[in-house]
Amino acid sequence: MAEFILFGTEGCHLCEEAEELLAAAGLDFKSQDIMASEQWQTDYGLLIPVLWHAQSRSQLNWPFDSLQIQNFMSAINR
């Protein structure tokens, strides 16, 4: 399982923007389409894109920027 998962869906321009921010931050993540699961649709449908950290079960909801990504990563590494 990937340490970081970006929940989104196909055709979501905000999700594409989030992917670009995460790549620019050098974060290794897996993209997951919420349409693959009814539970994901329920949990994340109004929030996407959502960056989820598997080990800490923490999430960063959109909107976020590069500084918020850095702060999120720092917080989970404490």
N, C-alpha and C positions, 0 to 999 in steps of 0.2 A: 504494500500500500504506500502511496506517495505521502510524503510528510505534509505537503501543502496541496490543497485542491481548490481550484477556482470553479465554483458553481456558476453556470450561466446557461445560455441556450443559443442555438444557431440563429444568425441574423441579428443578434443583439449588438448594436454599435457601442453601447457602454461596456459590454463584455470584451469586445475587441480592444477598446481603450484600456481596460484593466489589464488585459494580457500584455499590451505594450509596456505599461508601467512596471509590471512584474518582471518582464524580460529585461527592461532597462535597469532594474534594481538587482539583477543577477540572481533572482529567486528561481529555484528549480521547483516547478509545480506541474500538476496534471490538470487539464481542463475536463470538467464533467458536465454533460448536458442534463439539466434537471428534468427534461422530458422523458428520460430513461426510467424515472421512478415517480410514482404518484406521491410518495412521501416527500421526495425532494421538491416536487412542485408545490406541495403544501407548505413545506418549511421555508423555501427560498424564493417562491414565485414572485413575491412583491419586493424582494430585497436584492435580486441579482444585479450585478455580479457580487458574489460573496467569496472571500478568501477564507478557507477553513484550514486549521492546523490540527492534524489527526491526533498527535500525542496529547496535547493540552485540551483538545476539544474546544478551542477558542476560534472565534470568527471575526472577520473584519468586513463590515457591510459597506457597500457603495453609498455615497461617494467617498473615495479615498485618493490620496496623492502619494508621491514618493516619500514625503516625510512621515505620513501616517503609516506607510508600509514599514519603514525603518523602525518607527516606534512600536509597531505591532510585533515585529521580529525581536526587538530588544525585550519587550515585556514577556514573551513566551520563553526566552532564553535565560530568564532570571532564576 
